[in-house]
Amino acid sequence: MKKRKKIIKIAIDSPAAAGAGTLAKAISKHYNLFYLDTGKIYRYLAFLKIKFPKKFNLKFIKLKIKKLKIKDLSYKFLLSDEVGTKASLIAKNKSIRKAVHSFQKNLAYNPPKKFKGSCLDGRDITYNIIPDADFKFYITADVKIRALRRLKELKHLKKKITYKEVLKSIKNRDKSDFNRKISPLRKTKDSLLINTTNLNKRACFLKIKKIIDRKLILNGNL
């Protein structure tokens, strides 16, 4: 795989609803980076499994990934609890992960030319997808706070669900993400820990921006 030279590569790992997606979008916009929410790819595949259960096999998956457009990952129905639960199960499949990883790596190292680099967030980005990333972050927050954030997000989408149900779902996702044998969620030694429990969106962004700017200035890239 060919790799674009002199680009900024940012890798972010986090448990569900920790605020990584919001931060990654803000960072990407500020530094003109290509943004990819890798978890949405598994959610997209989960949706396809629900919609086309009889067609859902590796050949079908590879074809869909090959034709996948970033806009396909923006649909609101991908945020449903049902899709999220199935996505976590699909992510355990070694063959599916291999196909998805190839897609992710290509975008991480070869973002569209109009961007100065790439910013990916997910569960195994820092050690599996972009192990040589210029910046690595592990975003986390208290599980109750994460459940409240997800509930607010789902309520905004007019979803009828209780806090208790969301909390249970988040805990189940954590158990699955941390304990799966293939590419589990974990903090690498070279990832900077950012706890967003008591920080608002702006404070989180400024904290990470300060870290990135310091290194870019030091390397003469800013």
VOPAGU-2260 file (C-alpha; in pm, 1 decimal, decimal comma):
REM VOPAGU-2260
SITE   aa  ch    i         X         Y         Z
SITE  MET   A    0       0,0       0,0       0,0
SITE  LYS   A    1     134,2     339,8    -101,0
SITE  LYS   A    2     137,2     605,9     168,7
SITE  ARG   A    3     112,3     982,2     133,0
SITE  LYS   A    4     415,5    1152,7     281,2
SITE  LYS   A    5     421,5    1444,4     524,6
SITE  ILE   A    6      63,8    1414,3     646,0
SITE  ILE   A    7     -71,6    1446,1     999,5
SITE  LYS   A    8    -207,7    1119,5    1137,4
SITE  ILE   A    9    -421,9    1116,8    1452,0
SITE  ALA   A   10    -544,9     795,5    1615,6
SITE  ILE   A   11    -815,1     792,6    1882,9
SITE  ASP   A   12    -949,9     496,8    2080,2
SITE  SER   A   13   -1237,9     511,8    2326,2
SITE  PRO   A   14   -1528,0     319,9    2478,9
SITE  ALA   A   15   -1880,0     397,3    2355,5
SITE  ALA   A   16   -2021,3     749,3    2411,4
SITE  ALA   A   17   -1704,5     893,1    2566,1
SITE  GLY   A   18   -1711,9    1191,2    2331,3
SITE  ALA   A   19   -1435,8    1074,2    2096,2
SITE  GLY   A   20   -1644,4    1124,4    1782,6
SITE  THR   A   21   -1732,9    1482,4    1867,6
SITE  LEU   A   22   -1369,6    1562,1    1949,4
SITE  ALA   A   23   -1237,4    1390,1    1639,0
SITE  LYS   A   24   -1475,3    1589,3    1417,0
SITE  ALA   A   25   -1370,6    1917,9    1579,9
SITE  ILE   A   26   -1000,8    1833,0    1550,4
SITE  SER   A   27   -1039,2    1725,5    1188,6
SITE  LYS   A   28   -1222,2    2044,6    1095,8
SITE  HIS   A   29    -965,5    2265,8    1269,8
SITE  TYR   A   30    -660,0    2103,1    1109,8
SITE  ASN   A   31    -827,1    2014,9     777,6
SITE  LEU   A   32    -796,2    1639,1     828,4
SITE  PHE   A   33    -999,5    1360,6     673,8
SITE  TYR   A   34   -1222,1    1217,1     947,3
SITE  LEU   A   35   -1338,1     856,9     970,6
SITE  ASP   A   36   -1554,8     713,8    1247,5
SITE  THR   A   37   -1444,5     351,3    1211,0
SITE  GLY   A   38   -1718,6     222,6    1439,7
SITE  LYS   A   39   -1976,5     344,5    1189,1
SITE  ILE   A   40   -1841,8      94,6     936,2
SITE  TYR   A   41   -1934,7    -194,3    1165,9
SITE  ARG   A   42   -2269,4     -27,9    1235,0
SITE  TYR   A   43   -2326,5      -3,4     859,5
SITE  LEU   A   44   -2249,3    -373,5     820,5
SITE  ALA   A   45   -2479,6    -450,5    1114,5
SITE  PHE   A   46   -2758,7    -261,9     937,7
SITE  LEU   A   47   -2695,3    -467,3     623,4
SITE  LYS   A   48   -2710,9    -787,1     827,5
SITE  ILE   A   49   -3050,7    -682,2     964,5
SITE  LYS   A   50   -3179,3    -579,7     621,7
SITE  PHE   A   51   -3027,4    -863,9     415,7
SITE  PRO   A   52   -2980,4   -1158,6     655,8
SITE  LYS   A   53   -2978,0   -1422,1     379,0
SITE  LYS   A   54   -2723,7   -1234,5     164,8
SITE  PHE   A   55   -2491,1   -1148,2     452,3
SITE  ASN   A   56   -2170,5   -1340,5     384,4
SITE  LEU   A   57   -1803,9   -1245,7     338,1
SITE  LYS   A   58   -1834,7   -1198,1     -39,3
SITE  PHE   A   59   -2134,3    -967,4      10,6
SITE  ILE   A   60   -1949,3    -775,9     285,9
SITE  LYS   A   61   -1634,3    -722,9      76,8
SITE  LEU   A   62   -1844,3    -595,5    -213,6
SITE  LYS   A   63   -2028,1    -347,5      10,7
SITE  ILE   A   64   -1703,2    -225,6     169,1
SITE  LYS   A   65   -1548,6    -176,5    -175,4
SITE  LYS   A   66   -1844,3      39,7    -279,3
SITE  LEU   A   67   -1873,9     215,4      56,6
SITE  LYS   A   68   -1898,1     593,6      48,4
SITE  ILE   A   69   -1841,3     811,7     355,6
SITE  LYS   A   70   -2191,5     953,4     319,6
SITE  ASP   A   71   -2327,0     600,7     377,5
SITE  LEU   A   72   -2200,5     625,9     736,4
SITE  SER   A   73   -2397,2     939,7     819,1
SITE  TYR   A   74   -2746,5     792,4     830,3
SITE  LYS   A   75   -2920,6     838,5    1164,8
SITE  PHE   A   76   -3058,0     484,6    1176,7
SITE  LEU   A   77   -2702,7     358,8    1233,1
SITE  LEU   A   78   -2720,1     501,7    1586,1
SITE  SER   A   79   -2995,4     267,7    1701,1
SITE  ASP   A   80   -2930,2      35,7    1994,4
SITE  GLU   A   81   -3011,7    -272,0    1786,9
SITE  VAL   A   82   -2755,3    -178,4    1524,7
SITE  GLY   A   83   -2495,5     -99,4    1793,0
SITE  THR   A   84   -2537,2    -437,0    1962,0
SITE  LYS   A   85   -2506,3    -628,4    1633,6
SITE  ALA   A   86   -2208,4    -414,7    1530,8
SITE  SER   A   87   -2022,0    -516,7    1846,0
SITE  LEU   A   88   -2079,7    -884,4    1759,4
SITE  ILE   A   89   -1978,8    -840,3    1395,1
SITE  ALA   A   90   -1656,6    -669,4    1506,5
SITE  LYS   A   91   -1547,1    -996,5    1667,4
SITE  ASN   A   92   -1533,5   -1173,1    1331,5
SITE  LYS   A   93   -1171,8   -1206,9    1217,1
SITE  SER   A   94   -1248,7   -1220,1     843,3
SITE  ILE   A   95   -1477,1    -917,2     856,5
SITE  ARG   A   96   -1224,2    -716,9    1057,6
SITE  LYS   A   97    -953,9    -796,6     804,0
SITE  ALA   A   98   -1168,9    -657,5     521,9
SITE  VAL   A   99   -1263,7    -348,3     724,1
SITE  HIS   A  100    -905,1    -287,8     839,8
SITE  SER   A  101    -782,0    -274,6     480,9
SITE  PHE   A  102   -1041,3      -5,4     402,6
SITE  GLN   A  103    -951,6     192,5     717,3
SITE  LYS   A  104    -575,9     178,6     666,4
SITE  ASN   A  105    -601,2     298,6     308,3
SITE  LEU   A  106    -799,4     606,7     414,2
SITE  ALA   A  107    -569,1     669,5     711,9
SITE  TYR   A  108    -252,4     671,9     500,3
SITE  ASN   A  109    -404,0     800,0     175,8
SITE  PRO   A  110    -667,7    1059,8     264,7
SITE  PRO   A  111    -812,8    1266,9     -23,1
SITE  LYS   A  112    -553,6    1518,5    -142,2
SITE  LYS   A  113    -755,2    1819,5     -25,6
SITE  PHE   A  114    -686,4    1714,0     334,8
SITE  LYS   A  115    -360,9    1763,0     526,7
SITE  GLY   A  116    -390,9    1425,1     692,7
SITE  SER   A  117    -630,7    1191,4     867,0
SITE  CYS   A  118    -803,2    1146,2    1201,1
SITE  LEU   A  119    -962,4     811,6    1285,8
SITE  ASP   A  120   -1144,2     707,3    1600,2
SITE  GLY   A  121   -1254,1     361,5    1707,8
SITE  ARG   A  122   -1142,6      75,7    1932,4
SITE  ASP   A  123    -809,2     -41,8    1789,2
SITE  ILE   A  124    -683,4     258,2    1592,6
SITE  THR   A  125    -374,1     338,5    1801,8
SITE  TYR   A  126    -215,2      -4,5    1781,9
SITE  ASN   A  127    -372,1    -175,4    1482,4
SITE  ILE   A  128    -476,2      74,9    1215,5
SITE  ILE   A  129    -226,5     363,5    1259,1
SITE  PRO   A  130      47,3     232,1    1492,5
SITE  ASP   A  131     282,6     509,0    1372,5
SITE  ALA   A  132      28,9     790,0    1424,6
SITE  ASP   A  133     175,0    1132,5    1506,2
SITE  PHE   A  134     -77,3    1168,6    1787,7
SITE  LYS   A  135    -250,7     898,0    1990,1
SITE  PHE   A  136    -533,7     964,3    2234,1
SITE  TYR   A  137    -743,3     744,1    2458,4
SITE  ILE   A  138   -1071,4     921,2    2536,5
SITE  THR   A  139   -1280,6     798,0    2828,0
SITE  ALA   A  140   -1548,7     907,2    3078,1
SITE  ASP   A  141   -1750,3     764,4    3365,2
SITE  VAL   A  142   -1996,1     502,8    3239,0
SITE  LYS   A  143   -2297,6     685,2    3391,3
SITE  ILE   A  144   -2199,5    1006,7    3216,6
SITE  ARG   A  145   -2156,3     819,4    2891,0
SITE  ALA   A  146   -2502,9     667,0    2929,0
SITE  LEU   A  147   -2654,6    1012,1    2987,4
SITE  ARG   A  148   -2483,0    1146,8    2676,2
SITE  ARG   A  149   -2605,2     857,7    2462,8
SITE  LEU   A  150   -2958,2     893,4    2603,9
SITE  LYS   A  151   -2960,6    1262,0    2510,6
SITE  GLU   A  152   -2841,9    1173,3    2161,8
SITE  LEU   A  153   -3110,9     908,9    2118,6
SITE  LYS   A  154   -3384,0    1137,3    2258,2
SITE  HIS   A  155   -3278,8    1397,5    2001,9
SITE  LEU   A  156   -3340,0    1132,4    1736,0
SITE  LYS   A  157   -3688,4    1075,3    1881,0
SITE  LYS   A  158   -3594,8     729,5    2011,7
SITE  LYS   A  159   -3810,2     594,6    2295,1
SITE  ILE   A  160   -3565,7     447,7    2542,8
SITE  THR   A  161   -3493,6     478,2    2915,7
SITE  TYR   A  162   -3170,3     571,4    3092,8
SITE  LYS   A  163   -3162,3     225,9    3253,7
SITE  GLU   A  164   -3177,9      59,4    2911,1
SITE  VAL   A  165   -2904,0     282,2    2771,2
SITE  LEU   A  166   -2678,1     222,9    3073,0
SITE  LYS   A  167   -2721,1    -152,4    3038,0
SITE  SER   A  168   -2643,1    -130,4    2667,5
SITE  ILE   A  169   -2327,4      76,2    2728,4
SITE  LYS   A  170   -2204,1    -169,5    2991,9
SITE  ASN   A  171   -2265,2    -461,0    2755,6
SITE  ARG   A  172   -2077,2    -279,4    2478,8
SITE  ASP   A  173   -1785,9    -217,9    2714,0
SITE  LYS   A  174   -1773,9    -584,2    2814,7
SITE  SER   A  175   -1773,7    -688,8    2450,5
SITE  ASP   A  176   -1518,3    -427,8    2337,3
SITE  PHE   A  177   -1270,6    -487,0    2619,8
SITE  ASN   A  178   -1290,3    -866,7    2627,2
SITE  ARG   A  179   -1306,9    -972,6    2263,9
SITE  LYS   A  180   -1011,0   -1179,1    2144,1
SITE  ILE   A  181    -968,1    -988,1    1817,7
SITE  SER   A  182    -857,1    -622,3    1838,8
SITE  PRO   A  183    -996,7    -545,1    2186,0
SITE  LEU   A  184   -1026,8    -191,3    2315,7
SITE  ARG   A  185    -721,0    -100,6    2522,3
SITE  LYS   A  186    -507,0     199,8    2603,8
SITE  THR   A  187    -157,3     179,6    2460,7
SITE  LYS   A  188     139,3     309,9    2658,4
SITE  ASP   A  189     201,7     587,1    2406,0
SITE  SER   A  190    -160,5     709,8    2404,4
SITE  LEU   A  191    -245,3    1023,6    2601,1
SITE  LEU   A  192    -538,4     973,0    2837,7
SITE  ILE   A  193    -817,1    1231,7    2814,0
SITE  ASN   A  194   -1099,5    1191,0    3066,9
SITE  THR   A  195   -1402,2    1390,4    2952,6
SITE  THR   A  196   -1625,1    1320,8    3255,6
SITE  ASN   A  197   -1604,1    1674,8    3391,0
SITE  LEU   A  198   -1515,5    1856,5    3069,7
SITE  ASN   A  199   -1746,6    2016,3    2815,5
SITE  LYS   A  200   -1687,4    1986,7    2441,4
SITE  ARG   A  201   -1495,9    2314,1    2414,5
SITE  ALA   A  202   -1265,7    2233,7    2707,9
SITE  CYS   A  203   -1187,4    1889,4    2563,4
SITE  PHE   A  204   -1108,8    2035,1    2222,7
SITE  LEU   A  205    -879,0    2304,6    2364,2
SITE  LYS   A  206    -694,2    2048,9    2575,5
SITE  ILE   A  207    -617,9    1830,0    2275,6
SITE  LYS   A  208    -546,5    2127,7    2048,8
SITE  LYS   A  209    -281,7    2249,1    2292,7
SITE  ILE   A  210    -109,2    1910,2    2281,5
SITE  ILE   A  211    -118,2    1892,8    1902,0
SITE  ASP   A  212      -5,4    2253,6    1848,6
SITE  ARG   A  213     289,9    2209,1    2082,3
SITE  LYS   A  214     426,6    1916,2    1879,1
SITE  LEU   A  215     349,5    2072,7    1541,8
SITE  ILE   A  216     532,3    2392,3    1641,1
SITE  LEU   A  217     823,7    2187,3    1773,7
SITE  ASN   A  218     847,7    2002,3    1441,2
SITE  GLY   A  219     805,7    2321,7    1239,9
SITE  ASN   A  220     472,3    2216,8    1092,9
SITE  LEU   A  221     263,3    2501,5    1232,1
